[in-house]
Amino acid sequence: MIDAVATALTQTPASDPVCLSTGECELLQVYANAEQQHLALENGVVMGIARIRLTKGDIKTISEGMKARRGVVH
């Protein structure tokens, strides 16, 4: 089913919007809910710990690594 959703989302529609089946929509909803829970944990717990434990130098190093992976110029 994941392949069907990926295919539907990557097709270039001529004039019609992307159409997903009920099952594909349900799959996307499950994914979105899981992602929301993941982000809530990350923002509520991980970021709080990071603010306490990481130095400015640590944050700069992490930032530079993230930018490099995404091709962002420093």
Secondary structure as UniProt FT lines:
FT   HELIX           2..10
FT   HELIX           22..41
FT   HELIX           42..46
FT   HELIX           47..53
FT   HELIX           56..70
//
